[in-house]
Amino acid sequence: MAQLPALVVGLMTVPVEVDDGVNVEHEELVDRARTFSGRLRSVRTGHKRRWRIRTIPMPRAEADALQAVLLAPGPLQCSGTIIGGTVGCDAQLDTDSIRPSADGQRVVMEFVLHEV
């Protein structure tokens, strides 16, 4: 049986630093409103996940391809063992988060995936 990759964004397998390169946060979705009497009413409607990802050092060409995938318009299909299935997600990439590794030949990228 084939092993699932740690992270696939779009159709690209992302080389993720598995030990401490992934941080998962949960965002609770709550609807709040005032009732006629003035009391605050809140209803929990669900939750979304947010993944902070750091890649292992990768060649510049591969980083450029990943950057193109992350900056593509519309929701992306994200899957892998880190995600725990397949979900739609939006990517947030800051170009300041692309930095050269110690050898100068490769780059490390950091980005955030938001579940939609």
C-alpha positions as CSV (number, residue, x, y, z in Angstrom):
1,M,0.0,0.0,0.0
2,A,1.4,3.4,-1.0
3,Q,2.1,5.9,1.8
4,L,0.3,9.3,1.7
5,P,2.6,12.3,1.4
6,A,2.6,14.7,4.4
7,L,1.2,17.6,2.4
8,V,-0.2,18.1,-1.1
9,V,-1.3,21.6,-2.2
10,G,-3.1,21.6,-5.6
11,L,-1.2,18.9,-7.4
12,M,2.1,19.7,-5.9
13,T,3.7,17.6,-3.1
14,V,5.2,20.0,-0.5
15,P,8.5,18.9,1.3
16,V,7.4,19.8,4.8
17,E,9.7,19.8,7.9
18,V,7.5,17.3,9.8
19,D,9.1,17.5,13.3
20,D,8.4,21.2,14.0
21,G,7.5,22.7,10.7
22,V,3.7,22.3,11.1
23,N,1.5,24.1,13.6
24,V,-2.2,23.5,13.6
25,E,-4.6,26.1,15.1
26,H,-8.4,25.8,15.5
27,E,-10.6,28.8,15.0
28,E,-14.1,28.6,16.5
29,L,-16.9,30.1,14.4
30,V,-19.5,31.8,16.7
31,D,-22.6,33.8,15.7
32,R,-23.4,36.5,18.3
33,A,-26.4,38.8,18.4
34,R,-28.6,40.7,20.8
35,T,-32.1,39.5,21.6
36,F,-35.0,41.8,21.9
37,S,-34.5,42.0,25.7
38,G,-30.9,43.1,25.2
39,R,-29.3,39.8,26.3
40,L,-26.3,38.5,24.2
41,R,-27.1,35.3,22.4
42,S,-24.2,33.3,20.9
43,V,-24.4,30.1,18.8
44,R,-21.3,28.1,18.0
45,T,-21.6,27.3,14.3
46,G,-18.4,25.3,13.7
47,H,-14.7,25.5,13.5
48,K,-12.0,25.9,10.9
49,R,-8.4,24.8,11.0
50,R,-5.3,26.9,10.1
51,W,-1.9,25.3,9.4
52,R,1.4,27.2,9.7
53,I,3.8,25.3,7.4
54,R,7.6,25.5,7.0
55,T,9.3,23.6,4.2
56,I,12.6,21.8,4.3
57,P,15.3,23.5,2.2
58,M,14.4,23.1,-1.5
59,P,15.8,24.1,-4.8
60,R,14.8,27.6,-6.0
61,A,13.0,26.3,-9.0
62,E,10.8,24.1,-6.8
63,A,10.1,27.0,-4.5
64,D,9.1,29.2,-7.4
65,A,6.7,26.5,-8.6
66,L,5.2,26.2,-5.0
67,Q,4.9,30.0,-4.8
68,A,2.9,29.9,-8.1
69,V,0.5,27.3,-6.7
70,L,0.0,29.1,-3.5
71,L,-0.7,32.4,-5.2
72,A,-3.2,30.9,-7.6
73,P,-6.7,32.4,-7.3
74,G,-9.5,30.5,-5.7
75,P,-9.5,27.7,-3.2
76,L,-6.9,25.0,-3.4
77,Q,-7.3,21.3,-2.8
78,C,-5.1,20.4,0.2
79,S,-4.5,16.9,1.4
80,G,-2.0,14.6,3.2
81,T,-1.4,13.2,6.6
82,I,-0.9,16.6,8.1
83,I,-4.4,17.7,6.9
84,G,-6.0,14.4,7.8
85,G,-7.9,14.0,4.5
86,T,-8.8,16.4,1.7
87,V,-10.1,19.9,2.3
88,G,-10.5,23.2,0.4
89,C,-8.0,25.8,1.6
90,D,-6.7,29.3,0.9
91,A,-3.0,30.0,1.1
92,Q,-1.4,33.0,2.7
93,L,2.2,33.6,1.6
94,D,4.4,36.6,2.5
95,T,7.4,36.9,0.2
96,D,9.5,37.9,3.3
97,S,8.9,34.3,4.4
98,I,11.0,32.9,1.6
99,R,14.6,32.9,2.8
100,P,17.8,31.2,1.7
101,S,19.1,28.2,3.7
102,A,22.5,27.9,5.1
103,D,24.1,26.6,1.9
104,G,22.7,29.5,-0.1
105,Q,21.6,27.2,-2.9
106,R,18.2,26.3,-1.5
107,V,15.4,28.2,0.1
108,V,13.0,27.6,3.0
109,M,9.4,28.8,2.7
110,E,6.8,29.5,5.4
111,F,3.1,29.9,4.6
112,V,-0.3,29.5,6.2
113,L,-3.2,27.4,4.9
114,H,-6.7,28.3,6.0
115,E,-9.5,25.7,5.7
116,V,-12.5,27.0,3.8
